[in-house]
Amino acid sequence: MRQKIAAQGLVRTWFFEKRRASFKWKDRGALLHLDEIPEFGWFLEIEGTVDEIRRVAHFLRGALGEQEERNYKDVFLSLKGDAALDQIQGAEFASSRSRTPSAP
């Protein structure tokens, strides 16, 4: 895949590693994705109809923090500060540095 991407003249400008555990809400169509993000913790993504999402969010209300509408890259860069924009190429778990795929 890297070769096909490189053949199109595309280069990696950002990478982002996360660990994800996915769950299906029993008896409902909602899917829950629990993501662990390097350096800033855990996020829960709820997928489903608006009604399903509201029900799940209501059920989990005591465990959920504020809703985040930004994508992970924007959250990460906000955490690091605008001065770091030229230095940050992405995020990875420390234990994964030897496994990080090289740029195409």
C-alpha positions, -999 to 999 in steps of 0.1 A, spaced: 0 0 0 29 24 8 43 19 -27 9 26 -43 5 57 -23 41 69 -31 35 61 -68 7 87 -68 32 113 -55 17 114 -21 38 117 10 29 112 47 25 145 65 10 132 97 6 99 116 -14 91 146 -14 60 166 -43 49 188 -54 18 205 -91 10 200 -115 -15 216 -149 -17 200 -182 -28 215 -217 -34 203 -245 -22 225 -266 -53 233 -301 -52 218 -294 -19 201 -276 -10 169 -251 14 186 -214 8 183 -190 21 209 -153 27 202 -130 33 232 -98 49 220 -66 54 239 -46 82 226 -9 88 233 -2 116 258 -38 126 264 -59 97 274 -92 81 265 -120 90 242 -153 72 235 -169 74 200 -205 64 198 -220 54 164 -256 48 156 -288 67 150 -293 100 168 -317 83 192 -293 54 199 -264 78 205 -285 99 229 -297 68 248 -261 54 252 -248 89 262 -276 92 288 -268 57 302 -231 65 305 -236 102 316 -217 97 349 -186 83 331 -184 107 302 -166 140 302 -173 170 279 -181 162 243 -151 168 219 -159 178 184 -124 183 171 -105 156 153 -76 139 171 -49 159 152 -65 192 162 -68 181 198 -32 169 199 -18 201 184 -39 221 208 -24 202 236 11 208 223 7 244 214 9 263 181 47 267 184 51 230 180 33 228 146 65 225 126 80 199 149 52 175 155 47 148 128 23 127 148 17 107 179 27 72 189 29 51 220 64 49 234 63 11 233 55 12 196 83 33 183 101 3 168 69 -7 150 59 27 135 56 23 97 81 43 77 69 71 55 62 61 19 
